[in-house]
Amino acid sequence: MKIIESSRRVLVCQNRTCRKQGGAKVLAAFQSLSPSEVAVVASSCLGQCGSGPMVLVMPEEVWYCAVCPEEVALVTERHLRGGEPVKAMLYRKFHGSAN
């Protein structure tokens, strides 16, 4: 299935717990580094409190947990530009042992 670039978006949780864990800085990093055709959205709670900051890439439904601002460049290059999720950063609850 080919992903239509304009439909891609990155949701970055900005609810209470994720914000305490640095969600605002992660959001700012995605906003500055992501390709212009990928929408970066400040999200309400993604329902995975305590594992954040949570990032969800749509429409692929790829979940990243405990994302640090320093890791955003890697996700941007490998996943958003290269099409390959960063396996070491995937949220195991939804992606199992993808390593």
Legacy VTK file of the C-alpha trace (Angstrom):
# vtk DataFile Version 3.0
C-alpha trace
ASCII
DATASET POLYDATA
POINTS 99 float
0.000 0.000 0.000
1.467 3.338 -1.027
1.174 6.069 1.579
-0.028 9.357 0.150
2.454 11.837 1.586
-0.081 14.584 2.289
-2.082 12.215 4.515
0.844 11.559 6.845
0.852 13.135 10.264
2.750 12.877 13.497
0.724 13.123 16.692
2.716 14.124 19.770
0.880 13.780 23.065
0.626 17.013 25.041
-1.470 15.729 27.924
-0.347 16.097 31.531
2.035 13.136 31.926
3.667 13.431 28.507
4.185 17.165 29.009
5.903 16.472 32.342
8.143 13.993 30.511
9.182 16.551 27.882
6.381 16.326 25.317
6.506 20.038 24.467
10.187 19.793 23.476
9.499 16.668 21.410
6.655 18.466 19.630
8.882 21.479 18.913
11.621 19.214 17.532
9.195 17.447 15.172
7.778 20.800 14.060
11.245 22.075 13.149
12.661 18.880 11.579
9.755 17.130 9.826
9.259 17.379 6.057
6.747 20.056 5.095
4.353 17.465 3.633
4.018 15.738 7.033
1.636 17.447 9.455
2.843 17.599 13.047
-0.051 17.761 15.493
-0.175 18.455 19.229
-2.384 15.630 20.445
-4.530 15.182 23.490
-3.985 12.024 25.533
-3.140 8.978 23.416
-4.107 6.663 26.270
-0.653 5.348 27.129
0.137 7.405 30.219
3.470 6.711 31.875
5.191 5.621 28.649
5.690 9.055 27.169
6.288 11.249 25.566
4.177 9.250 23.107
4.380 9.786 19.356
2.007 8.212 16.836
2.760 8.288 13.098
-0.359 8.029 10.940
-1.734 6.511 8.803
0.816 3.727 9.427
-0.158 3.561 13.122
3.454 3.361 14.258
3.856 4.119 17.957
7.000 5.463 19.601
7.361 5.766 23.380
9.638 7.697 25.713
10.785 9.888 22.832
13.512 12.421 23.651
13.958 15.605 21.613
17.423 14.327 20.613
15.836 11.259 18.960
13.462 13.205 16.734
16.087 13.712 13.999
16.538 9.933 13.725
12.770 9.312 13.458
12.488 12.118 10.921
15.284 10.816 8.701
14.630 7.080 8.910
10.860 6.947 9.196
9.350 10.134 7.811
11.841 10.563 4.966
13.099 6.987 4.513
9.947 5.021 5.198
11.490 2.674 7.788
10.360 2.860 11.426
13.112 3.072 14.038
12.738 -0.416 15.517
14.673 0.259 18.725
12.236 3.038 19.642
8.935 1.287 18.892
6.358 0.924 21.654
6.485 -2.780 22.495
2.870 -2.888 23.671
1.712 -2.457 20.075
4.715 -3.608 18.072
5.960 -6.605 20.072
9.655 -7.367 19.894
10.420 -5.690 16.578
14.206 -5.718 17.052
LINES 1 100
99 0 1 2 3 4 5 6 7 8 9 10 11 12 13 14 15 16 17 18 19 20 21 22 23 24 25 26 27 28 29 30 31 32 33 34 35 36 37 38 39 40 41 42 43 44 45 46 47 48 49 50 51 52 53 54 55 56 57 58 59 60 61 62 63 64 65 66 67 68 69 70 71 72 73 74 75 76 77 78 79 80 81 82 83 84 85 86 87 88 89 90 91 92 93 94 95 96 97 98
